[in-house]
Amino acid sequence: MSLSVLAQNLKGSEIIKIAGEINELKRNGAQIANLTIGDFDSAIYPIPDALTAGIKNAYDAHQTNYPPADGLLSLRESVAGFLKTRHGLELKPNEVLISSGSRPIIYATFLALVDPGDKVVFPAPSWNNNHYCDLTGAQGVAVDTRAENNFMPTAAELKPHLSGAALLALCSPLNPTGTMFSKANLEEICDLVIEENKGRKAGEKPLYLLYDQIYAMLTFGSHKHYDPVSLRPELKEYVLYIDGASKCFAATGVRVGWGFGPEKIIASMRSIVGHMGAWAPKAEQVAMSEFLKQHTEVDNFLSEMKNNIQKSLEALYKGFKQLKEEGFAVDAIEPMGAIYLTLKLDYPGKTTPEGTVLKDSADINFYLIKKAGLALVPFSAFGTGPEMNWFRASVGASTLADIEAIIPRIREALGQLR
């Protein structure tokens, strides 16, 4: 049987591959702290009670037929109101698109704006941009970022690659790093996009900006979320936003995502999402439209959730900093947002007690899985080379006690390497 070129060349999820290895070990009795999947354990982080009640009520009211292709008007109006209240963004309902989570909207953005062979620029590490380029036949340009900039791309790093590009894909807070753009950094990048578009000839595609802010409501301490249109209103016709309920309300399985941007582009994306059949379930849309208007419930939920996530991230961060002070070849970057912590384990070339030499980040990861009962995701799963010994830790499926118990096991496992 002959498969398409796409099917033959498309890579599967590296994270799912790691999860498969973990599940096999668990079946054999291993106890593993799984910090791989960007999801929540619903026993630790249940969705808001008011949202649960709203979903049940919607099903009891038989809200189970097809929703409109672009989402219920009531939900699009609620999303527009939510975005105005939370981010100061002024939107019409026809500038909002609802789908089953944010992934279909990301894919629809690529399909609406990118032709085969078009250049798409994105930072490395980042989540799935390389795979969306494969799906659309785009020429992906992964721009390496640096630890000293918290792995956030800078204007200077992006500028050499923007000429002729159709799309610049950015995310803040960033998956996989849990770090964020500063106001000045994002302003400089916005100015680059404005400058690039001013130089485009008549009839030439503009440079669009895909801005993924799915973690915007999960920020910590003094760190503040910024977005392109709020900083540079003249960019409004060129920015497509990715957002939704999955992360900020621990509602990954509820499948209600939203995107927003120029009305003409959103209309085209609506047709694409409709042909995919990727609409969010109607009952969940009905419930979400009401929940977003319950400001006190939203605030209370976010406050408690952020507090618990921050405690877990801080415990892991401080644990790694303590290991570094003890002389271990590790490091960590301060958690700023999302549910992720960036960790360094610089152990290539070291030998395990069984005599195996650790060659790269994948080897280091599987050594920790087996010896410390800790599973991370190497940055190689997010578009970097395997020689980069940085990792993503996701805390949404672990308790604070789970996190605190990890550090002694890491200390013991690393201490056995020679």
TIZA-992075 format. One record per residue (C-alpha): residue in one letter; x, y, z. Coordinates in steps of 0.2 Angstrom, whole numbers, padded with zeros to 4 digits, always signed. Example, Ala and Ser with C-alpha at 12.3 -4.5 7.8 and 13.67 -1.06 7.14 Angstrom:
# residues 2
A+0062-0022+0039S+0068-0005+0036
***
This chain:
# residues 418
M+0000+0000+0000S+0007+0017-0005L+0005+0031+0008S+0005+0050+0004V+0021+0059+0005L+0014+0068+0021A+0009+0052+0029Q+0026+0044+0026N+0036+0059+0033L+0025+0066+0047K+0033+0063+0064G+0023+0058+0078S+0022+0066+0095E+0039+0064+0105I+0029+0067+0121I+0017+0053+0117K+0031+0042+0114I+0039+0045+0131A+0022+0043+0139G+0021+0026+0131E+0038+0021+0139I+0032+0027+0155N+0015+0017+0154E+0025+0001+0150L+0036+0004+0166K+0020+0007+0177R+0012-0009+0171N+0028-0018+0177G+0026-0009+0194A+0037+0006+0193Q+0032+0022+0203I+0035+0037+0192A+0032+0055+0194N+0026+0059+0177L+0030+0078+0173T+0028+0075+0154I+0011+0079+0148G+0004+0097+0148D-0012+0092+0156F-0020+0092+0173D-0024+0077+0185S-0043+0081+0187A-0042+0074+0205I-0029+0088+0209Y-0036+0101+0198P-0054+0099+0194I-0063+0111+0183P-0073+0125+0192D-0089+0119+0201A-0100+0132+0192L-0094+0126+0175T-0097+0108+0180A-0115+0113+0185G-0117+0122+0169I-0112+0108+0158K-0124+0096+0167N-0138+0108+0165A-0135+0110+0147Y-0135+0091+0144D-0151+0090+0155A-0159+0104+0143H-0154+0093+0128Q-0141+0105+0121T-0134+0091+0110N-0136+0095+0092Y-0124+0103+0080P-0118+0120+0086P-0114+0134+0073A-0098+0132+0063D-0090+0147+0071G-0097+0144+0089L-0113+0149+0098L-0116+0168+0097S-0118+0169+0115L-0101+0161+0118R-0092+0172+0106E-0100+0187+0114S-0095+0181+0131V-0077+0178+0125A-0076+0195+0118G-0082+0202+0135F-0069+0191+0144L-0055+0197+0133K-0060+0215+0136T-0061+0213+0155R-0045+0203+0156H-0034+0210+0142G-0042+0226+0137L-0045+0219+0119E-0060+0226+0109L-0068+0213+0098K-0084+0210+0089P-0091+0193+0090N-0088+0190+0071E-0069+0192+0075V-0070+0177+0087L-0070+0158+0082I-0074+0144+0093S-0067+0126+0091S-0064+0110+0100G-0049+0116+0109S-0035+0128+0102R-0027+0115+0091P-0039+0116+0076I-0038+0135+0077I-0019+0134+0076Y-0020+0122+0061A-0034+0133+0053T-0022+0148+0055F-0009+0139+0045L-0021+0133+0032A-0029+0150+0030L-0012+0160+0028V+0001+0148+0023D+0004+0140+0005P+0015+0126+0002G+0033+0132+0001D+0029+0148+0011K+0041+0152+0025V+0035+0151+0043V+0047+0157+0057F+0046+0151+0075P+0058+0150+0090A+0066+0134+0095P+0061+0127+0108S+0042+0129+0104W+0027+0118+0104N+0022+0109+0087N+0026+0123+0075N+0037+0111+0066H+0023+0098+0064Y+0011+0111+0058C+0024+0116+0045D+0025+0098+0039L+0006+0097+0038T+0004+0112+0027G+0020+0110+0017A+0028+0126+0024Q+0046+0130+0024G+0049+0130+0043V+0063+0141+0050A+0067+0137+0068V+0076+0151+0076D+0087+0145+0091T+0085+0154+0107R+0096+0155+0122A+0095+0151+0141E+0101+0169+0145N+0085+0176+0137N+0075+0163+0146F+0073+0154+0129M+0062+0168+0123P+0066+0174+0105T+0073+0192+0103A+0070+0204+0089A+0089+0203+0085E+0087+0184+0083L+0071+0185+0072K+0075+0199+0061P+0087+0190+0049H+0073+0177+0045L+0057+0188+0042S+0060+0194+0024G+0047+0185+0013A+0040+0175+0028A+0021+0172+0028L+0019+0169+0046L+0029+0172+0063A+0022+0160+0076L+0025+0166+0094C+0019+0160+0111S+0019+0168+0129P+0019+0161+0142L+0029+0149+0132N+0026+0130+0130P+0039+0122+0135T+0048+0134+0145G+0035+0143+0157T+0044+0159+0153M+0037+0175+0145F+0040+0190+0134S+0045+0206+0143K+0035+0222+0137A+0051+0229+0129N+0056+0213+0120L+0038+0210+0113E+0037+0229+0107E+0054+0226+0098I+0047+0211+0089C+0030+0220+0085D+0040+0234+0077L+0050+0222+0066V+0033+0215+0060I+0027+0233+0056E+0043+0237+0047E+0043+0221+0037N+0025+0224+0031K+0029+0242+0026G+0042+0236+0015R+0031+0223+0006K+0026+0227-0012A+0008+0228-0018G+0000+0211-0020E+0013+0203-0009K+0007+0193+0006P+0009+0202+0022L+0018+0195+0037Y+0006+0188+0049L+0009+0185+0067L+0001+0170+0076Y+0001+0174+0094D-0003+0159+0106Q-0008+0165+0123I-0017+0150+0130Y-0008+0152+0146A-0010+0171+0148M-0021+0169+0164L-0008+0158+0172T+0006+0171+0177F+0015+0172+0193G+0022+0186+0205S+0026+0202+0196H+0027+0194+0179K+0013+0202+0167H+0006+0195+0151Y+0008+0207+0136D+0000+0205+0119P+0005+0212+0102V-0011+0222+0098S-0012+0230+0115L+0006+0236+0113R+0004+0241+0094P-0014+0244+0089E-0009+0246+0071L-0005+0227+0070K-0023+0222+0073E-0025+0217+0055Y-0010+0205+0055V-0012+0196+0072L-0021+0179+0074Y-0023+0175+0093I-0024+0157+0100D-0033+0156+0117G-0046+0145+0126A-0052+0137+0142S-0041+0122+0142K-0027+0128+0153C-0033+0142+0163F-0048+0132+0169A-0040+0115+0170A-0052+0110+0156T-0042+0101+0144G-0055+0088+0141V-0070+0100+0140R-0063+0105+0122V-0068+0123+0121G-0055+0134+0113W-0056+0151+0104G-0046+0161+0092F-0048+0179+0087G-0042+0191+0074P-0046+0200+0058E-0064+0197+0053K-0060+0192+0035I-0047+0179+0040I-0058+0172+0054A-0072+0170+0041S-0060+0159+0031M-0055+0149+0046R-0073+0146+0051S-0075+0137+0034I-0059+0127+0037V-0064+0122+0055G-0082+0118+0049H-0075+0106+0036M-0064+0098+0049G-0080+0096+0060A-0069+0103+0074W-0082+0112+0083A-0084+0112+0102P-0098+0101+0110K-0114+0112+0111A-0118+0109+0129E-0100+0114+0134Q-0102+0130+0124V-0118+0134+0132A-0110+0132+0149M-0094+0141+0145S-0104+0156+0138E-0112+0158+0156F-0097+0154+0166L-0086+0167+0158K-0098+0180+0164Q-0097+0174+0182H-0082+0186+0187T-0082+0181+0205E-0082+0163+0202V-0068+0165+0188D-0057+0175+0200N-0059+0164+0214F-0055+0148+0204L-0040+0157+0195S-0033+0163+0212E-0033+0146+0220M-0027+0137+0205K-0012+0149+0202N-0007+0148+0220N-0006+0129+0219I+0003+0128+0203Q+0015+0141+0209K+0019+0132+0225S+0023+0116+0214L+0034+0125+0202E+0043+0135+0216A+0046+0118+0225L+0054+0110+0210Y+0064+0126+0206K+0071+0128+0223G+0075+0110+0224F+0085+0111+0208K+0094+0127+0214Q+0099+0117+0230L+0106+0103+0220K+0116+0116+0209E+0123+0123+0226E+0128+0105+0231G+0138+0104+0215F+0127+0094+0204A+0127+0099+0185V+0109+0105+0185D+0100+0122+0184A+0083+0129+0182I+0075+0145+0176E+0063+0155+0187P+0045+0150+0184M+0035+0165+0176G+0019+0157+0169A+0010+0142+0163I+0012+0125+0171Y+0030+0122+0166L+0048+0123+0173T+0064+0124+0162L+0077+0112+0170K+0095+0108+0165L+0103+0092+0167D+0121+0093+0160Y+0126+0074+0161P+0131+0069+0143G+0146+0058+0143K+0143+0051+0161T+0142+0033+0164T+0128+0024+0173P+0131+0011+0187E+0127-0002+0174G+0141+0005+0163T+0130+0013+0150V+0137+0030+0143L+0123+0044+0142K+0125+0051+0125D+0111+0064+0124S+0096+0072+0132A+0085+0057+0128D+0097+0045+0137I+0098+0057+0152N+0079+0057+0153F+0077+0038+0152Y+0090+0036+0165L+0080+0047+0177I+0064+0038+0173K+0072+0021+0178K+0083+0027+0193A+0074+0042+0200G+0056+0038+0195L+0055+0055+0186A+0049+0058+0168L+0053+0075+0159V+0052+0080+0141P+0069+0085+0133F+0069+0101+0123S+0073+0090+0107A+0054+0086+0107F+0051+0105+0104G+0062+0107+0089T+0080+0108+0096G+0094+0096+0094P+0097+0081+0106E+0113+0089+0112M+0104+0103+0121N+0102+0096+0139W+0087+0106+0144F+0070+0099+0149R+0052+0103+0152A+0044+0099+0168S+0025+0100+0169V+0017+0100+0186G-0002+0099+0182A-0003+0081+0186S+0007+0080+0202T+0004+0086+0220L+0015+0097+0230A+0020+0082+0240D+0024+0072+0224I+0036+0087+0218E+0044+0088+0235A+0048+0069+0235I+0056+0070+0219I+0072+0080+0224P+0080+0067+0235R+0078+0053+0222I+0086+0065+0209R+0100+0068+0221E+0103+0049+0223A+0102+0045+0204L+0114+0059+0199G+0126+0054+0213Q+0128+0037+0205L+0134+0044+0188R+0153+0044+0185
***
